[in-house]
Amino acid sequence: MTALPIRDELRGMSPYGAPQLSVAVRLNTNENSYPLPDEVVTGVEKALSAVLRDLNRYPDRDAVALRADLASYLGHELTTANVWAANGSNEVQQQLLQVFGGPGRVALGFTPAYSMHPLLAKATGTGWIDGQRGDEFELTVPSVVAQLEAHRPDVVFLCSPNNPTGTALPTEVIEAALDTAPGMVVVDEAYVEFRRPGTPSALGLLPGHPRLVVTRTMSKAFAFAGARVGYLAADPGVVDAVQLVRLPYHLSALTQAAARAALAHADVLLATVEAIKAQRDRIVATLRGYGLTVADSDANFVLFGRFRDQKAVWQALLVRDVLVRDVGLPGWLRVTAGTEAETSAFLKAMGELL
């Protein structure tokens, strides 16, 4: 059989993905475990119904109304010109790499971090550099400055809160990256709505920083993972730049309508955030009570260990009908904070194992 002429840098790679298994308690993909409330379902149904008859026409390719709604949600005096939307924050980040990365350029992320970032880099022909974190997964100003000065990346990825560790970044670390990096600084805030009180957002740094981009998603706090809506906030020049590489009419009329309906019910959808945070904190406290090492979390998940063989623990939990995530970090596993019942099932299974 003739081998396909796949690009050399893609050979041997595996596609991104998490196991999709039929289990009673699925806590491996950081979804919001709460289904959409009835009033939100009704609102989305009405919004979709209103655009169905016009599906013979292309959607608004600039998604202006949706971007205006997102800007209103974000606040910080942002306008439509500061916001761009796409099919999940992954597509947003891919577009950023298409514009600011590419052949002959490099991106840097501080691992362990979101595993899609190096995959997106390779897919766009961008070189990738693994930056380093401290023993407790922390990033400090001196460490960030030293690494950025050494590598001079064209794109820097900072995750706050970070996946898979759950740790958020102090403002001074982001400011140091902006002062040092020669190119773009992308702060991935996919889980920011779950942060603990007093934890800042990078949105406050946007004024005066035209190379800063903050990416977010509706998949987590908004319980809208199935709709695939992500967005960025940045200087208007960045929004203009990503439109150079976006596919024509990349965001469907159905997606735009559904997202706007969800944003109109933001207060209802975000009501589950505090309940999820309570379960997250319960997981942290209980696992530490079991004698495990647990990373501080500002997200809707918890990284815990340290195991001699995390794969054996993962399998033992699966036998008990509980699915968590092995993120490939030796000695560690990650669990999503779900409903009270799901959390109880996970903690019961862990108690049995320990």
C-alpha positions in Angstrom: 0.0 0.0 0.0 1.4 3.4 -1.0 2.1 5.7 1.8 0.3 9.1 1.7 2.5 12.2 1.3 1.7 13.5 4.8 3.8 16.4 6.0 6.9 15.1 7.8 6.1 17.0 11.0 2.7 15.4 11.2 3.8 11.8 10.7 3.4 9.6 13.8 1.2 12.1 15.6 -2.1 11.1 17.2 -5.2 13.2 16.9 -6.5 15.1 20.0 -9.1 13.3 21.9 -10.3 11.9 25.2 -12.0 8.5 25.7 -15.7 8.6 25.1 -16.9 5.6 27.1 -20.3 4.6 28.3 -20.0 5.0 32.1 -22.3 6.2 34.9 -20.0 9.1 35.9 -18.1 10.9 33.2 -15.7 13.4 34.6 -12.9 13.5 32.1 -13.5 16.3 29.6 -14.3 19.3 31.9 -17.8 19.7 30.6 -20.5 21.4 32.7 -22.5 18.5 34.1 -25.7 20.5 34.4 -28.0 20.4 31.4 -29.5 23.6 30.0 -32.4 24.9 32.0 -35.8 24.8 30.4 -36.1 28.5 29.8 -32.7 28.5 28.0 -33.8 25.6 25.9 -37.0 27.5 25.0 -35.0 30.6 24.1 -32.5 28.7 21.9 -35.4 26.9 20.2 -37.1 30.2 19.4 -33.8 31.7 18.1 -33.1 28.7 15.9 -36.7 28.7 14.6 -36.3 32.4 13.6 -33.4 31.6 11.2 -34.4 28.3 9.8 -36.3 29.7 6.9 -33.3 31.7 5.8 -30.8 28.9 5.7 -30.7 29.1 2.0 -28.7 32.3 2.5 -25.2 32.6 3.9 -24.9 33.8 7.5 -23.4 37.1 8.6 -19.8 36.3 7.9 -18.6 38.9 10.5 -21.1 37.7 13.2 -21.5 41.3 14.2 -24.6 40.9 16.4 -23.0 38.0 18.3 -19.7 39.9 18.8 -21.7 42.8 20.2 -23.4 40.5 22.7 -20.1 39.0 23.7 -18.5 42.4 24.2 -21.5 43.4 26.4 -21.0 40.2 28.4 -17.3 40.8 28.9 -17.6 44.5 29.9 -14.3 46.3 30.4 -15.6 48.9 27.9 -15.0 46.5 25.0 -16.9 46.9 21.8 -17.7 44.8 18.7 -14.4 45.9 17.2 -12.5 44.2 20.1 -14.2 40.8 19.8 -14.0 37.9 17.3 -15.9 34.6 17.5 -15.4 31.2 15.9 -16.2 27.5 16.3 -14.7 27.0 19.8 -11.6 28.7 21.2 -9.5 26.1 19.4 -10.5 27.7 16.0 -9.8 31.1 17.4 -6.3 30.0 18.5 -5.7 28.3 15.2 -6.5 31.5 13.4 -4.1 33.4 15.6 -1.3 31.0 14.7 -2.2 31.2 11.0 -1.7 35.0 11.2 1.1 35.4 13.8 2.8 32.0 13.5 3.5 29.8 10.5 6.7 28.6 8.9 9.8 30.1 10.2 8.1 31.3 13.4 7.8 29.6 16.8 5.2 29.5 19.6 6.0 28.7 23.3 3.7 27.4 26.0 4.6 26.5 29.6 3.9 22.8 30.0 2.1 21.0 31.3 -0.6 23.0 29.7 -3.4 22.6 27.2 -2.3 19.8 24.9 -4.0 21.4 21.8 -1.6 24.3 21.7 1.4 22.3 20.3 -0.9 20.4 18.0 -2.3 23.7 16.6 1.2 25.0 16.2 2.3 21.9 14.2 -0.9 22.0 12.1 -0.1 25.6 11.1 3.5 25.0 10.4 4.6 26.9 13.5 7.6 25.7 15.5 6.8 24.7 19.1 8.9 25.2 22.3 8.0 23.6 25.6 8.5 26.2 28.3 9.0 24.9 31.9 7.1 25.4 35.1 8.2 25.0 38.7 7.9 21.9 40.9 4.4 23.1 42.0 3.4 23.9 38.4 3.9 27.6 39.1 5.2 30.4 36.8 7.2 33.2 38.3 8.2 36.5 36.7 12.0 35.7 36.7 11.3 32.3 35.1 9.0 33.6 32.4 11.3 36.5 31.6 14.4 34.2 31.3 12.6 31.7 29.1 11.1 34.4 26.8 14.5 36.2 26.5 16.2 32.9 25.6 13.7 31.7 23.0 12.2 35.0 21.6 8.9 33.3 20.5 6.6 34.9 18.0 3.5 33.6 20.0 3.3 32.9 23.7 0.5 30.9 25.2 -0.4 31.5 28.9 -3.3 29.6 30.4 -5.1 31.1 33.3 -6.5 29.0 34.9 -4.1 26.4 33.4 -5.3 23.1 32.1 -4.5 20.5 33.4 -3.2 22.0 36.7 -6.1 24.4 37.4 -3.7 27.1 38.6 -4.3 30.8 37.7 -1.6 33.4 36.9 -0.8 36.6 38.8 -1.2 39.7 36.8 2.5 40.5 37.1 3.4 37.3 35.2 1.3 38.3 32.3 2.7 41.8 32.4 6.2 40.4 32.4 5.4 38.3 29.4 4.0 41.4 27.6 7.1 43.4 28.4 9.5 40.7 27.3 7.9 38.7 24.4 8.7 40.2 20.9 5.4 38.9 19.5 1.9 38.1 20.5 0.8 37.0 24.0 -2.3 34.8 24.1 -3.9 34.2 27.5 -6.3 31.3 27.3 -9.1 31.9 29.8 -11.3 29.0 29.0 -12.1 28.4 32.7 -11.9 31.9 34.0 -15.6 32.0 35.2 -14.7 29.4 37.8 -11.8 31.4 39.4 -11.7 32.0 43.1 -12.5 35.4 44.5 -9.7 37.9 43.9 -8.2 36.1 40.9 -7.8 38.6 38.1 -8.7 38.3 34.4 -6.3 39.5 31.7 -9.1 41.5 30.2 -8.0 44.4 32.5 -4.6 44.5 30.8 -6.0 45.0 27.2 -5.8 48.8 27.2 -2.3 49.8 26.0 -1.3 46.3 25.0 -2.0 45.7 21.3 -0.1 42.4 21.3 -2.3 40.9 24.1 -5.1 38.5 23.1 -7.5 36.9 25.6 -9.4 33.8 24.4 -12.5 32.3 26.0 -15.2 29.8 25.4 -18.9 29.2 26.0 -18.3 25.4 26.4 -17.5 25.4 30.1 -19.3 27.9 32.4 -22.1 28.4 29.9 -22.7 24.6 29.5 -22.7 25.1 25.8 -20.0 22.7 24.7 -22.2 21.1 22.0 -22.7 24.4 20.3 -18.9 25.0 19.7 -18.5 28.8 20.4 -15.3 30.4 21.3 -14.1 34.0 21.1 -11.3 36.4 21.7 -10.9 39.9 23.0 -8.1 42.1 21.8 -7.1 45.3 20.1 -9.2 45.9 17.0 -6.1 45.4 14.9 -5.9 41.8 16.0 -9.6 41.3 15.0 -8.9 42.7 11.6 -5.8 40.4 11.2 -7.6 37.1 12.0 -10.2 37.9 9.4 -7.5 37.5 6.8 -7.4 33.7 7.5 -10.9 32.9 8.6 -12.9 30.6 6.2 -15.8 32.3 4.4 -18.9 32.2 6.5 -17.1 30.1 9.1 -19.8 30.5 11.9 -23.2 29.2 10.9 -26.4 31.1 11.3 -27.6 28.4 13.6 -24.5 28.7 15.8 -24.8 32.5 16.0 -28.5 32.4 16.8 -28.0 29.8 19.5 -25.1 31.6 21.1 -26.9 34.9 21.2 -29.9 33.2 22.9 -27.6 31.7 25.5 -25.9 35.0 26.2 -29.4 36.5 26.7 -29.8 34.0 29.5 -26.3 34.4 30.9 -27.5 34.9 34.5 -29.4 31.6 34.4 -26.7 29.6 32.8 -23.9 30.9 35.1 -26.0 30.1 38.1 -24.4 26.6 38.1 -20.9 28.0 38.4 -21.0 28.5 42.2 -22.4 24.9 42.6 -19.5 23.6 40.5 -17.0 25.6 42.4 -18.4 24.1 45.7 -17.9 20.6 44.4 -14.4 21.5 43.2 -13.4 22.7 46.6 -15.0 19.6 48.1 -12.8 17.4 45.9 -9.7 19.3 46.9 -10.4 19.1 50.6 -11.5 15.5 50.5 -8.6 14.2 48.4 -6.1 16.1 50.6 -7.8 14.5 53.6 -7.1 11.1 51.9 -3.4 12.1 51.9 -3.1 12.8 48.2 -1.3 15.8 46.7 -3.8 18.1 45.1 -3.0 21.2 43.0 -4.9 24.4 43.9 -7.6 25.0 41.3 -9.3 28.1 39.9 -11.1 25.9 37.3 -13.9 23.3 37.2 -11.4 20.5 37.5 -8.8 19.2 39.9 -5.3 17.7 39.3 -4.4 15.1 41.9 -1.7 12.5 42.6 1.1 11.6 43.2 0.6 8.0 42.2 3.3 5.4 41.4 1.1 4.3 38.5 -1.7 6.7 37.6 -2.8 4.4 34.8 -3.7 1.7 37.3 -5.7 4.1 39.4 -7.5 5.4 36.2 -8.4 1.8 35.4 -9.5 1.0 38.9 -11.9 4.0 38.8 -13.2 2.9 35.4 -14.0 -0.5 36.9 -16.1 1.5 39.4 -18.0 3.2 36.6 -16.1 6.5 37.0 -14.2 8.1 34.1 -11.5 10.7 34.9 -8.6 11.9 32.7 -5.1 10.6 32.4 -3.5 13.7 30.8 -0.2 11.9 30.3 1.5 13.6 33.3 3.3 10.8 35.2 1.8 10.3 38.6 -1.2 12.6 38.1 -4.9 12.3 37.1 -7.5 15.1 36.5 -11.1 15.0 37.5 -13.9 17.4 36.5 -16.1 18.8 39.2 -19.5 17.6 38.4 -22.8 17.5 40.2 -23.0 16.7 43.9 -24.0 13.1 43.0 -21.2 12.7 40.5 -18.7 14.1 42.9 -19.9 11.8 45.6 -19.5 8.8 43.4 -16.0 9.8 42.5 -15.0 10.4 46.1 -16.5 7.2 47.2 -14.6 5.3 44.5 -11.4 7.0 45.5 -12.0 6.2 49.2 -12.4 2.6 48.3 -9.1 2.6 46.4 -7.2 4.2 49.1 
